[in-house]
Amino acid sequence: MSFAQLTQAQRVSLFSRPYTPGFYKGSIRSFLDDINLHSPTIIEYSARYLDTGRVIILSGSPETIGAVLHQVLDGQKINLIEKNNKLIITPAAAPLPEDFFVSWYSVYGIIKENVSGEPLADATIWQPARQRGSYSNNHGYFTLLLPEGRNELYLSYAGYETHRITVNLKGNTRMDVFLTPKSNIEEVTVTNSPPAAEVEENKASKDAVGYDIILGESDVLRSFYLDPGVKNIPEITYGMLVRGGSPDQNIFLLDGNPIFNPTHLLGTLSIVNKTSLKSMYLYKKNFPARYGGGLSSVIDVMTKDGNMQKWQGEANAGLLAGSFTVEGPIKKDRSSIMVSFRQSWINPILRALKSGIDVNFYDLHVKFTQWIGKKDKIMVNAYAGHDGLQLHQNYTNNQQKWGNKAATLNWNRLISSRAFINSSINISNYDNLAGFRYNLYDSSGRLVQNRVYNTYSSINQYTARSVLEISPNNDIKINVGAKASYTRIRPFDTNVSPDFTDRPGDFNAFPPLSFRELALFYENEFHINKKLFLRPGVRLSFYEHSDFKYTAWQPRLYAVYKLDAHNQLDASYNHMTQFLHMVTNPYMGINSDAWVPSTGELQPEESDMYNLGFSHRNNKKVSVYVDAYYKQMKNVTNYAEGQNLFLNTADWGQSVKLGKGWSYGLETKAEHITDKWYLHLSYTLSWNWRKFAALNNGAKFPFKYDRRHEINAAATFKCDKHWSFSTFWMFATGDVYNLPNQVYPDFDDAQQISDPLAPREYRLIYHSSNAKMYRTLPYHRLDVSASNYHSLGGGPLQSRLTVGVYNIYGSPSQYVYDLEGTLGKRSLVVTTKYQFFKVTPYISYTVTF
């Protein structure tokens, strides 16, 4: 029989066998003989190369063969081999490794908030003795591999008391931990992820201060707008632009469910209610393989499970809207429900101010959570939101209505001490109805045409998704999963009439477009050593629309290298594929974007992005971040020149052209946090280009969202525990647009046009073959606010009164412009300086109970 070195599996099996010595002081020989007599393990040895007479005094209370041998054979220059199920001690040049005899076990469980029982994401689990640690995932689950015996652990979370635990490990141990909030916690806006990228890129806090408040409504998404490369344009659909990308290149997930337009007031306010928020992450430079479908960013929002200990809530009343959130246990520690609702009521004030704006929106979010045993948790989410917006300023008369409906069934299962799975079934619906009144005048200024162009579009998506998380040891983590989805689109139903219409049945319906996608993804996290972290991954997508099939390989790589305790470098590469295209109508002043799927002639959009970053954090609460990036894109979309507004023809694909794109720049950010101050300054220098064969003679030109310079500055000063003051100022280079060099009626037999100077009902054709570029003026805005915090009656009731001014010096909305046409003079005028929100004072009052 040949000799064999002990494998890791054999060591675990042999050394974890129970054995309690009958004495705690004796020679090496006496301990080895006692093991042979009182355990199933036989050990053979020779006194020639083993100091058998050496006296050993055991410490602690070892209860396994490995724990005893670890002390008995400590420092002996030996090796162990296995033969015929026996352990044979042989001589060696050096002692065995320190951890050779130690059995390792997993400490695992869920970290929760003590007050509500809510799972805490990104809580830290740390063993100082061996400098080992881990983080909880989005559902509070953690696992950490530790040696048998006594281990001291520290568990911490921002804003909570650090919890110290001593555990005596004899096997895999589940340990659900409850953390208690600090009584003197200070409110902050953004909590940055810990170093070495064990957790995600950027995390928003649910705590709100002045610059998170828009017109009296708290909006946690606004904390991301402070970051370089992230821009909010309040007057476009889903007005979030990341690193020069268009709005459709952002993916917004609400508990894993895609929301196609997560904003109110044309991008001004997000649908996320801070009182229902558990965590929110923004990815813009490193994209884990589990995410896909967009080229620019991913926002992953997780909502709270609901308080499983007691009933609590929050109510807010402001000039813009009123809202409330209520949560509590149905059965304590087993099931809970959360209900959150918000409704706008500002229209009477807008009419009194003759603002020319009518707005109406609401949000309703319901979540039910049920534990089934100790390993399984079921969550049912339902969200509904709707917007109505009418603009009738000067020559503008637009009407838009849009809304989202989403439902999610989510199942979490703790499979074992080192494995966790999250599965879900999602349904998401988005519908968008837009109307634009187009007035045409003759040379004398007389109105000769007054028609309303109405469009309707909708998306329905059904998704099943499952992600398995495995942690073989403390240095390796594996995420593997799959997603299958079916999407059905009504892209561009139309109606031309004398007035606005909001009934989908009144539109000329276009045959729905549908596609299917299957995605498989795999990613690893490697802690190579204390300085180097790697996360390679790959996403494989299979796409099918009608007869068109496409397979997309999407490799990803993220690396972090710690230079020292305060400085680190990071680098990433991401290949992304997007199967949905959003084509923006060339007419100005109308929000009639159309979503269309990839086809044989309209290939999927793809991008390759490279990022190199540096970060510094010192002990004085100063953080500095610098990132340089380069992104190249292909198959980006643009309307073909000379095509009309509506695409409801069988050859609609001919009206959309594909091109190339480039985006690159430098992003910098600095933050300083003290007990009294929060200071933030960020600057972005960027370039954004597009190139289409039929535009600008095939030469590249600046993309609409090319903004060379962007600056964000924010400050909060806390006078005392009752008062805080905040201010926010932003600056951005003007928007890019082009004017057509030819405008003429769309002559065809179907429209029966006989005299273009006496129009009845026809369309206009715009030609911009020269693609001459213009820029609006730079946009800048200053917001200020003050907040007062109080306890009501000395009990659990807390209140916050916030007053402020949005756009304090009345900067016009330079990113919104319109065309005014005069047919007789063959002229077009670009009108800007709209002020949807002029100098706007606001007040809001919030009560937490």
C-alpha positions in Angstrom: 0.0 0.0 0.0 1.5 3.4 -1.0 1.9 6.3 1.3 -0.3 9.4 0.8 -0.1 12.9 2.1 -3.2 13.8 4.1 -5.7 15.8 2.0 -7.8 18.7 3.5 -10.9 16.5 3.4 -9.1 13.7 5.3 -7.8 16.1 7.9 -11.2 17.5 8.5 -12.7 14.0 8.9 -9.9 12.6 11.2 -9.3 15.7 13.4 -12.9 16.6 14.0 -13.6 13.2 15.6 -14.7 13.8 19.3 -12.1 13.0 21.9 -11.8 14.3 25.5 -8.5 13.4 27.2 -8.7 11.9 30.7 -5.9 14.2 31.9 -4.5 17.6 31.0 -0.8 17.1 32.0 1.4 14.4 30.7 4.1 13.4 28.2 3.6 13.3 24.5 3.7 9.5 24.6 1.0 9.3 27.2 -1.3 11.5 25.2 -0.7 9.6 21.9 -1.3 6.3 23.7 -4.5 7.6 25.3 -5.8 8.6 21.8 -5.1 5.0 20.6 -7.0 3.5 23.5 -10.0 5.8 23.7 -10.7 6.9 20.1 -11.2 5.2 16.8 -8.0 6.8 15.4 -4.8 4.8 15.5 -1.5 6.7 15.5 1.9 5.0 14.8 5.1 6.8 15.8 8.8 6.2 16.7 10.6 7.7 19.7 13.7 8.2 17.5 12.4 11.3 15.8 9.7 12.4 18.3 10.4 13.9 21.8 7.9 11.5 23.4 9.1 12.4 26.9 8.3 16.1 26.6 5.6 17.1 29.2 2.5 18.9 27.8 -0.1 20.9 29.7 -3.3 21.3 27.7 -5.0 24.7 27.8 -8.7 25.3 27.3 -11.0 22.4 26.9 -10.1 20.5 23.7 -12.8 18.1 22.7 -11.6 16.7 19.4 -8.5 14.8 18.2 -7.3 17.7 16.2 -7.6 20.1 19.1 -5.5 17.8 21.3 -2.8 17.0 18.7 -2.5 20.7 17.9 -1.1 21.2 21.4 0.7 17.9 21.9 2.7 18.0 18.6 3.3 21.7 18.6 6.8 22.6 17.3 7.7 18.9 16.5 9.6 18.5 13.2 7.3 15.8 11.8 4.9 15.0 9.0 1.7 13.0 9.0 0.7 10.4 6.3 -2.1 8.0 6.0 -1.9 4.3 5.4 -4.6 1.7 5.9 -6.7 4.2 7.8 -3.9 4.8 10.2 -2.0 8.0 11.0 1.8 7.5 10.8 4.1 10.2 12.2 7.3 10.6 10.1 10.3 12.9 10.5 10.4 16.3 8.6 12.7 19.2 8.2 10.2 21.7 9.7 7.2 21.6 12.0 3.7 21.2 10.6 1.8 24.4 9.7 0.1 26.1 12.7 -3.4 25.4 11.4 -2.7 21.8 10.3 -4.7 20.1 13.1 -7.4 22.7 13.4 -10.9 21.9 12.2 -12.7 24.9 10.6 -16.4 25.6 10.9 -18.8 28.1 9.6 -20.5 30.7 11.7 -23.5 31.9 9.7 -26.9 33.5 10.1 -28.8 36.8 9.6 -27.9 40.1 11.1 -31.0 42.1 12.0 -32.0 45.4 13.6 -33.0 44.9 17.2 -35.9 47.4 17.2 -37.7 46.1 14.1 -36.1 42.7 13.2 -35.2 44.2 9.8 -32.2 42.4 8.1 -29.2 44.7 7.7 -27.3 44.7 4.4 -23.5 45.2 4.5 -23.1 44.7 8.2 -19.5 43.8 9.1 -18.4 40.6 10.9 -14.8 40.8 12.1 -12.5 38.4 13.9 -9.5 40.5 15.2 -7.3 37.6 16.3 -6.9 36.3 12.8 -7.8 39.5 10.9 -10.7 37.8 9.1 -14.0 39.3 8.2 -17.1 39.2 6.0 -20.1 41.3 5.1 -23.8 40.5 5.1 -25.6 40.5 1.8 -28.7 42.4 0.8 -30.9 40.0 2.8 -28.7 40.2 6.0 -27.1 36.7 5.4 -23.5 36.2 6.3 -21.0 33.3 6.7 -17.5 33.3 8.1 -15.1 30.3 8.3 -13.4 30.1 11.8 -11.2 27.6 13.6 -12.7 25.3 16.3 -12.7 26.5 19.8 -13.2 30.0 21.3 -13.5 32.9 18.8 -14.2 36.5 19.6 -16.2 38.4 16.9 -17.2 42.0 16.5 -20.4 42.8 14.5 -21.0 46.4 13.4 -23.1 48.5 11.1 -23.1 52.3 10.4 -25.3 54.0 13.1 -25.5 50.9 15.3 -23.7 49.8 18.5 -20.9 47.4 17.8 -21.8 43.9 19.1 -19.1 41.7 20.7 -19.7 37.9 20.7 -17.6 35.0 22.0 -18.4 31.7 20.5 -17.0 28.2 21.3 -17.1 26.4 17.9 -17.5 22.6 17.9 -19.3 22.5 14.5 -21.1 24.7 12.0 -23.1 27.2 14.0 -26.0 29.4 13.0 -26.1 32.7 14.9 -28.7 35.3 14.1 -27.5 38.6 15.6 -29.5 41.7 16.6 -27.8 45.1 16.5 -29.1 48.1 18.5 -29.2 51.6 16.9 -27.1 54.2 18.6 -29.1 56.7 20.6 -26.9 59.7 19.5 -26.7 58.8 15.8 -26.0 61.7 13.5 -27.8 61.8 10.2 -25.8 61.6 7.0 -26.6 61.5 3.3 -24.2 59.0 1.7 -22.5 56.1 3.3 -19.5 55.0 1.3 -18.7 51.3 1.0 -15.8 50.0 3.1 -12.4 49.6 1.4 -11.3 46.7 -0.8 -14.6 46.4 -2.5 -16.1 43.6 -0.5 -19.3 45.6 -0.8 -20.8 47.5 -3.6 -19.6 50.6 -5.4 -21.9 53.4 -4.0 -24.6 53.1 -1.4 -27.2 55.7 -0.6 -28.5 56.2 2.9 -32.1 56.4 3.8 -31.4 59.4 6.1 -32.3 62.7 4.5 -30.9 66.1 4.8 -31.5 69.4 2.9 -30.1 68.6 -0.5 -32.0 65.3 -0.6 -35.3 67.3 -0.4 -36.9 68.5 -3.6 -39.9 70.8 -3.3 -40.5 69.5 0.2 -40.3 65.8 -0.7 -37.4 63.7 0.5 -35.7 61.8 -2.4 -32.8 59.5 -1.5 -31.9 59.1 -5.2 -30.7 62.7 -5.2 -27.7 61.7 -3.1 -26.4 60.0 -6.3 -26.7 63.3 -8.2 -23.8 64.7 -6.1 -21.5 62.1 -7.6 -19.3 63.1 -10.6 -20.6 61.7 -13.9 -24.2 61.5 -12.7 -26.6 64.2 -13.8 -30.2 64.9 -13.2 -32.2 66.8 -15.9 -35.6 67.4 -14.3 -37.4 68.0 -17.6 -36.9 64.8 -19.5 -38.3 61.3 -19.0 -36.3 59.5 -16.3 -33.9 62.5 -16.2 -30.8 60.6 -15.0 -27.7 60.7 -17.3 -24.7 58.7 -16.3 -21.3 59.2 -17.9 -22.9 60.7 -21.0 -25.3 57.8 -21.7 -28.9 58.3 -22.6 -31.7 57.7 -20.0 -32.6 54.3 -21.5 -29.1 53.0 -20.8 -29.9 53.1 -17.0 -31.4 50.0 -15.3 -33.5 50.6 -12.2 -34.4 47.6 -10.1 -37.0 47.7 -7.3 -36.5 44.5 -5.3 -35.1 43.0 -8.4 -38.0 44.1 -10.6 -37.1 46.5 -13.5 -39.0 49.8 -13.5 -38.8 51.5 -16.9 -39.5 55.1 -15.7 -38.9 55.4 -11.9 -39.6 59.2 -11.7 -42.3 61.8 -11.2 -42.6 65.3 -12.7 -40.5 64.3 -15.8 -37.5 63.1 -13.9 -37.6 65.6 -11.0 -38.6 63.2 -8.2 -38.0 59.5 -7.9 -40.6 56.9 -6.9 -38.5 55.8 -3.9 -40.0 56.7 -0.5 -37.1 56.9 2.0 -39.3 55.4 4.8 -39.6 52.1 2.8 -36.0 52.0 1.8 -33.5 49.4 3.1 -30.6 49.9 0.7 -29.8 51.5 -2.7 -26.7 50.9 -4.8 -25.4 52.7 -7.9 -23.1 50.9 -10.3 -21.4 53.0 -12.9 -17.8 51.8 -13.2 -17.9 48.1 -12.1 -20.8 45.9 -13.0 -21.1 42.5 -11.4 -22.1 39.8 -13.9 -25.5 39.3 -12.2 -26.6 42.7 -13.7 -27.3 43.3 -17.4 -29.5 45.1 -19.9 -28.0 48.6 -19.8 -24.8 50.3 -20.9 -24.5 53.2 -18.4 -25.6 52.3 -14.9 -27.6 50.0 -12.6 -29.5 51.2 -9.6 -30.5 48.4 -7.3 -33.1 49.3 -4.7 -34.1 47.0 -1.8 -37.1 47.9 0.4 -37.6 47.0 4.0 -39.3 43.7 5.0 -41.4 45.5 7.5 -41.2 45.8 11.3 -41.7 42.3 12.9 -41.6 43.6 16.5 -44.0 46.5 16.7 -46.2 48.9 14.7 -44.6 52.2 13.6 -44.9 54.7 10.8 -44.2 58.1 9.3 -46.4 60.8 7.8 -45.2 63.8 5.8 -47.1 66.9 4.5 -45.6 69.4 2.1 -46.6 71.9 -0.5 -46.0 69.3 -3.3 -47.5 66.1 -1.8 -48.5 64.2 1.3 -47.3 60.7 2.2 -47.4 58.1 4.9 -45.8 54.8 5.6 -47.1 52.2 8.1 -45.4 48.9 9.0 -45.8 46.3 11.7 -46.0 42.6 12.6 -48.9 40.4 11.6 -47.4 37.7 13.8 -44.4 38.8 15.8 -41.1 37.6 14.5 -42.8 35.6 11.8 -44.7 37.9 9.4 -45.0 41.6 8.7 -46.6 44.1 6.3 -45.6 47.5 5.0 -47.8 50.0 3.2 -46.5 53.3 1.8 -48.5 55.9 -0.1 -47.9 59.3 -1.6 -50.2 61.7 -3.4 -49.5 65.1 -5.0 -51.8 68.1 -4.1 -49.9 71.1 -5.4 -52.2 72.0 -8.4 -54.3 74.7 -6.6 -51.0 76.5 -5.7 -49.7 76.2 -9.3 -53.0 77.6 -10.7 -52.9 80.5 -8.3 -49.3 81.3 -9.4 -50.4 80.9 -13.1 -47.4 78.7 -13.6 -48.8 77.0 -16.7 -48.2 73.6 -15.1 -50.6 71.0 -13.9 -49.2 67.9 -12.1 -50.7 64.9 -10.5 -48.9 61.8 -9.3 -49.2 59.0 -6.7 -47.2 56.0 -5.4 -48.5 52.9 -3.6 -46.2 50.3 -2.3 -47.2 47.2 -0.3 -44.9 44.5 0.9 -45.7 41.3 2.9 -43.0 39.2 4.5 -43.4 35.7 5.9 -40.8 33.4 7.5 -41.4 29.7 6.9 -39.3 27.9 9.5 -35.8 29.3 10.1 -34.4 28.9 6.6 -37.1 30.2 4.2 -38.5 33.6 3.8 -41.2 34.6 1.3 -41.8 38.3 0.3 -44.6 39.6 -1.9 -44.2 43.1 -3.3 -46.7 45.2 -5.2 -46.1 48.8 -6.6 -48.3 51.1 -8.6 -47.6 54.7 -9.6 -49.0 57.1 -12.1 -48.2 60.6 -13.3 -50.1 63.3 -15.2 -48.4 66.4 -16.4 -49.6 69.3 -18.6 -47.5 72.2 -19.8 -49.1 75.2 -21.3 -46.5 78.0 -21.2 -46.1 80.4 -24.0 -46.3 78.4 -27.2 -45.9 75.1 -25.5 -48.9 72.8 -24.9 -47.8 69.3 -24.0 -49.6 66.6 -22.0 -48.1 63.5 -20.7 -49.3 60.6 -18.6 -47.2 57.6 -17.6 -47.2 55.0 -14.9 -45.6 51.8 -13.6 -47.2 48.7 -12.1 -44.9 45.9 -10.7 -45.3 42.8 -8.6 -42.7 40.5 -7.2 -42.7 37.1 -5.5 -39.4 36.6 -3.8 -38.1 33.5 -2.0 -34.9 33.4 0.1 -33.5 30.1 1.4 -30.5 29.5 3.6 -29.4 26.2 2.1 -26.4 25.5 4.4 -23.7 27.2 6.4 -22.0 28.3 3.2 -24.8 28.6 0.6 -27.7 31.0 0.2 -30.2 31.3 -2.7 -32.5 34.1 -3.8 -35.2 33.4 -6.4 -38.0 35.6 -7.7 -40.8 35.9 -10.2 -41.4 39.5 -11.5 -44.1 41.3 -13.5 -43.4 44.9 -14.6 -45.6 47.2 -16.8 -45.0 50.7 -18.1 -47.3 52.8 -20.2 -46.6 56.2 -21.6 -49.1 58.5 -23.3 -47.9 61.8 -24.7 -49.6 64.6 -26.6 -48.1 67.6 -28.4 -50.1 70.5 -29.8 -48.4 71.8 -32.9 -49.4 75.3 -34.1 -48.4 76.5 -37.5 -48.6 80.2 -38.5 -48.6 82.0 -41.9 -46.4 85.1 -42.6 -48.8 87.5 -41.0 -48.8 85.4 -37.8 -52.3 83.9 -38.4 -52.8 80.4 -37.0 -53.3 78.1 -40.0 -53.0 74.7 -38.3 -53.8 73.5 -34.8 -53.4 69.8 -34.4 -52.6 67.5 -31.5 -50.2 64.6 -32.1 -50.8 61.9 -29.6 -48.7 58.8 -29.0 -49.1 55.8 -26.8 -46.6 53.1 -25.9 -46.3 50.4 -23.3 -44.0 47.6 -22.1 -44.9 44.4 -20.3 -42.1 42.2 -19.0 -42.3 38.9 -17.2 -39.1 37.6 -15.5 -38.0 34.6 -13.4 -34.6 34.8 -11.7 -32.5 32.8 -9.3 -29.0 33.6 -7.8 -27.0 31.1 -5.8 -24.3 32.5 -3.4 -21.6 30.0 -2.3 -18.7 30.8 0.1 -16.2 27.8 0.0 -13.9 29.7 2.4 -13.2 33.2 3.6 -11.2 34.2 0.5 -13.5 32.9 -2.2 -17.1 33.7 -3.0 -19.1 32.5 -5.9 -22.3 33.9 -7.4 -24.0 31.9 -10.1 -27.5 32.2 -11.5 -29.9 32.5 -14.4 -32.7 34.8 -15.6 -35.4 34.2 -18.2 -37.7 37.0 -19.4 -40.4 37.6 -21.9 -41.1 41.2 -23.0 -44.0 42.5 -25.1 -44.0 46.1 -26.4 -46.6 48.4 -28.0 -44.0 50.9 -29.2 -45.7 53.7 -31.1 -49.5 53.7 -31.4 -50.7 57.1 -32.7 -53.6 59.5 -32.9 -53.9 62.8 -34.7 -56.9 64.8 -33.6 -58.1 68.4 -32.7 -57.5 67.7 -29.0 -55.6 65.5 -26.5 -56.8 62.0 -25.9 -55.9 59.6 -23.1 -57.8 56.5 -24.0 -55.5 53.8 -25.5 -58.4 52.4 -27.5 -58.6 55.6 -29.6 -55.1 55.1 -31.0 -54.2 53.5 -34.3 -52.6 50.3 -33.0 -49.4 48.9 -34.2 -48.8 45.1 -34.0 -47.0 44.4 -30.7 -43.4 43.5 -30.7 -42.1 40.8 -28.4 -38.8 39.1 -27.5 -37.4 36.5 -25.2 -34.1 36.5 -23.3 -32.2 33.8 -21.3 -29.2 35.0 -19.3 -26.7 32.8 -17.4 -24.1 34.5 -15.2 -21.1 33.4 -13.1 -18.7 35.5 -11.0 -16.0 34.9 -8.4 -14.7 37.1 -5.6 -11.0 36.4 -4.7 -9.2 37.9 -1.8 -5.7 37.0 -3.1 -4.1 38.5 0.0 -4.7 41.5 2.3 -3.9 43.9 -0.5 -5.4 42.4 -3.7 -9.0 41.7 -4.5 -10.3 40.4 -7.8 -13.9 39.9 -9.1 -13.9 38.3 -12.6 -17.3 37.3 -14.1 -19.1 36.5 -17.3 -22.7 37.0 -18.4 -24.1 34.9 -21.3 -27.3 36.1 -22.9 -29.5 34.4 -25.5 -31.9 36.7 -27.3 -34.7 35.9 -29.7 -37.1 38.3 -31.5 -39.2 36.8 -34.3 -36.6 35.1 -36.6 -33.6 37.1 -35.2 -31.4 35.3 -32.6 -28.4 36.7 -30.9 -25.9 35.4 -28.4 -23.9 37.9 -26.3 -20.8 37.1 -24.2 -20.3 39.8 -21.6 -17.0 39.4 -19.7 -16.4 41.6 -16.6 -13.4 42.2 -14.4 -12.9 44.3 -11.3 -9.7 44.6 -9.2 -8.7 46.5 -6.1 -5.1 46.9 -4.8 -4.5 48.5 -1.4 -1.4 50.6 -1.4 -1.7 51.1 2.4 -4.3 51.7 5.1 -5.5 54.9 3.5 -5.0 54.6 -0.3 -6.1 52.1 -2.9 -6.2 51.7 -6.7 -9.0 50.0 -8.6 -9.4 49.0 -12.2 -12.3 47.5 -14.1 -13.4 46.3 -17.6 -17.0 45.7 -18.5 -18.6 44.5 -21.7 -22.3 45.3 -21.7 -25.2 44.4 -24.1 -28.6 46.1 -24.3 -31.4 44.6 -26.3 -34.0 47.4 -25.8 -33.5 50.6 -27.8 -35.2 53.9 -27.0 -35.3 56.2 -30.0 -36.0 59.9 -29.2 -38.1 61.8 -31.6 -36.3 64.7 -33.4 -39.2 67.1 -32.8 -38.4 69.4 -29.9 -40.7 70.0 -27.0 -42.5 66.6 -27.1 -41.7 63.6 -24.9 -42.6 60.7 -27.2 -39.7 58.3 -26.8 -40.3 54.9 -28.4 -39.0 51.6 -27.0 -38.2 49.0 -29.7 -36.5 45.6 -29.5 -33.3 44.6 -31.3 -33.9 43.1 -34.8 -31.8 41.8 -37.6 -31.3 45.3 -38.9 -31.4 47.1 -35.5 -28.6 45.2 -33.8 -28.3 45.1 -29.9 -26.4 48.0 -28.4 -23.0 47.0 -27.0 -20.3 48.8 -25.0 -16.8 48.3 -23.7 -15.8 50.4 -20.7 -12.4 50.8 -19.0 -12.0 52.5 -15.6 -9.0 53.3 -13.5 -9.6 54.8 -10.1 -7.8 56.0 -7.0 -9.3 56.7 -3.5 -7.8 58.1 -0.3 -9.4 58.1 3.1 -7.6 59.5 6.1 -8.3 59.4 9.8 -9.7 63.0 9.8 -12.8 61.9 7.9 -11.6 63.2 4.5 -12.1 61.2 1.4 -10.9 61.9 -2.1 -11.8 59.9 -5.3 -10.4 60.2 -8.8 -11.6 58.1 -11.8 -10.6 58.1 -15.4 -12.8 56.2 -17.9 -13.1 55.4 -21.6 -16.3 53.8 -23.1 -16.9 52.9 -26.7 -20.3 51.9 -27.9 -21.8 50.4 -31.1 -25.3 50.2 -32.5 -26.5 53.3 -30.7 -29.7 54.7 -32.3 -30.8 57.8 -34.0 -33.8 58.7 -36.2 -33.0 58.6 -39.9 -33.1 62.0 -41.4 -36.2 62.8 -43.5 -38.4 60.3 -41.6 -41.6 61.5 -39.9 -42.6 61.5 -36.3 -44.7 58.3 -36.2 -43.3 54.9 -36.9 -46.5 52.9 -37.2 -45.6 51.3 -40.5 -44.3 47.8 -41.2 -40.9 49.1 -42.3 -40.4 51.1 -39.1 -36.9 49.8 -38.8 -35.9 51.9 -41.8 -36.7 55.0 -39.7 -34.0 54.2 -37.1 -30.3 54.2 -37.9 -27.4 52.7 -36.0 -24.1 54.3 -35.3 -21.1 54.4 -33.0 -20.4 56.3 -29.8 -17.5 57.3 -27.5 -17.5 58.7 -24.0 -14.5 59.4 -21.9 -13.5 61.7 -19.1 -12.1 62.4 -15.6 -14.2 62.4 -12.4 -13.1 63.8 -9.1 -14.8 64.0 -5.7 -13.9 65.1 -2.2 -15.8 64.8 1.0 -15.2 65.9 4.6 -17.4 64.7 7.5 -17.3 66.0 11.1 -19.8 66.0 13.9 -21.0 69.5 12.7 -20.2 69.5 8.9 -20.7 67.5 5.8 -18.9 69.1 2.8 -18.9 67.7 -0.7 -17.4 68.9 -4.0 -17.2 67.0 -7.3 -16.1 67.9 -10.8 -16.5 66.1 -14.1 -14.6 66.7 -17.3 -16.0 64.6 -20.1 -16.5 64.1 -23.9 -19.3 62.3 -25.6 -19.5 61.7 -29.3 -21.7 60.0 -31.9 -21.1 58.9 -35.5 -23.7 58.0 -38.1 -23.0 57.4 -41.8 -26.0 59.5 -42.9 -25.3 62.4 -40.6 -22.7 65.2 -40.8 -21.1 63.5 -43.8 -20.2 60.5 -41.7 -18.0 62.6 -39.3 -18.4 62.3 -35.5 -20.3 65.0 -33.7 -21.1 65.8 -30.0 -24.0 63.8 -28.6 -27.1 65.6 -27.2 -26.0 64.8 -23.7 -22.4 65.9 -24.2 -21.6 68.2 -21.2 -18.0 69.2 -21.0 -18.0 70.5 -17.4 -20.1 69.5 -14.4 -19.7 70.8 -10.8 -21.7 69.7 -7.7 -21.1 71.4 -4.3 -23.1 70.6 -1.1 -22.8 71.5 2.5 -24.7 70.7 5.7 -24.1 72.4 9.0 -25.6 70.9 12.2 -25.9 73.7 14.8 -27.2 71.3 17.5 -29.5 68.3 17.9 -32.5 70.4 16.7 -31.2 72.5 13.8 -29.4 71.8 10.5 -28.8 74.0 7.4 -28.0 72.7 3.9 -27.2 74.2 0.5 -26.6 72.7 -2.9 -25.2 74.3 -6.0 -24.7 72.7 -9.4 -23.3 73.8 -12.8 -23.3 72.0 -16.1 -22.4 72.9 -19.7 -25.3 73.5 -22.0 -27.1 70.9 -24.1 -26.3 70.1 -27.7 -28.9 70.4 -30.5 -29.0 70.9 -34.3 -31.5 72.8 -36.5 -32.9 71.4 -39.7 -31.7 73.2 -42.9 -34.8 72.1 -44.8 -38.4 71.9 -43.6 -41.3 71.1 -46.0 -44.7 69.3 -46.1 -44.8 65.6 -46.4 -46.3 65.4 -49.9 -48.0 62.1 -50.7 -51.2 60.9 -52.2 -52.5 59.6 -48.9 -52.6 63.1 -47.4 -53.9 64.9 -50.5 -51.7 68.0 -50.1 -52.4 70.5 -52.9 -51.1 73.8 -51.5 -48.5 73.9 -48.7 -49.4 77.5 -47.9 -53.0 76.4 -47.0 -52.3 73.3 -44.9 -55.0 71.1 -43.6 -53.6 68.0 -42.0 -50.1 67.0 -43.0 -46.8 66.3 -41.5 -43.6 68.2 -41.8 -40.3 66.7 -42.9 -37.1 67.9 -41.3 -33.7 67.5 -43.0 -30.5 68.2 -41.1 -27.9 66.8 -43.5 -25.2 69.2 -42.3 -25.9 68.4 -38.6 -24.7 71.8 -37.5 -24.4 71.8 -33.7 -25.6 74.4 -31.3 -25.5 74.6 -27.5 -27.9 76.0 -25.0 -26.5 78.2 -22.3 -24.9 76.5 -19.2 -27.3 75.5 -16.5 -26.7 76.3 -12.9 -29.0 76.3 -9.8 -28.8 77.0 -6.1 -31.0 75.3 -3.5 -31.1 76.1 0.3 -33.0 74.6 3.2 -33.2 74.4 7.0 -34.6 71.6 9.2 -35.7 71.5 12.8 -36.0 68.2 14.7 -38.0 67.7 17.9 -39.5 65.0 20.1 -43.2 65.4 20.7 -44.4 65.1 24.3 -41.2 63.3 25.3 -42.4 60.0 23.8 -41.6 58.0 20.7 -43.1 60.7 18.4 -40.5 62.6 16.4 -41.0 65.5 14.1 -39.1 67.3 11.4 -40.0 70.7 9.9 -38.1 71.6 6.7 -38.3 74.9 4.9 -36.3 75.8 1.8 -36.1 77.4 -1.6 -35.6 75.5 -4.8 -33.8 77.4 -7.6 -33.3 80.4 -5.4 -32.2 82.8 -8.2 -34.7 81.5 -10.8 -32.4 79.9 -13.3 -34.3 78.8 -16.5 -34.5 75.2 -17.6 -32.0 75.5 -20.4 -32.2 71.9 -21.3 -35.8 72.3 -22.5 -36.3 73.9 -25.9 -39.0 74.1 -28.5 -39.6 74.9 -32.2 -41.8 77.7 -33.3 -42.5 77.5 -37.1 -43.6 80.2 -39.6 -44.6 78.6 -42.8 -44.7 81.7 -45.0 -41.2 82.9 -44.1 -39.9 79.3 -44.1 -38.4 79.9 -40.7 -37.9 78.0 -37.4 -37.1 79.6 -34.1 -35.6 77.7 -31.1 -37.3 78.8 -27.9 -35.7 78.2 -24.6 -35.7 79.7 -21.1 -38.7 77.7 -19.9 -39.0 77.7 -16.1 -41.1 74.7 -15.1 -39.9 75.3 -11.5 -39.0 79.0 -11.0 -38.0 80.4 -7.6 -40.0 77.9 -5.5 -40.2 78.1 -1.7 -41.4 75.1 0.1 -42.3 73.7 3.5 -42.8 70.2 4.7 -43.6 68.6 8.1 -42.8 65.0 9.0 -44.0 63.0 12.0 -42.5 59.6 12.9 -44.4 57.4 15.2 
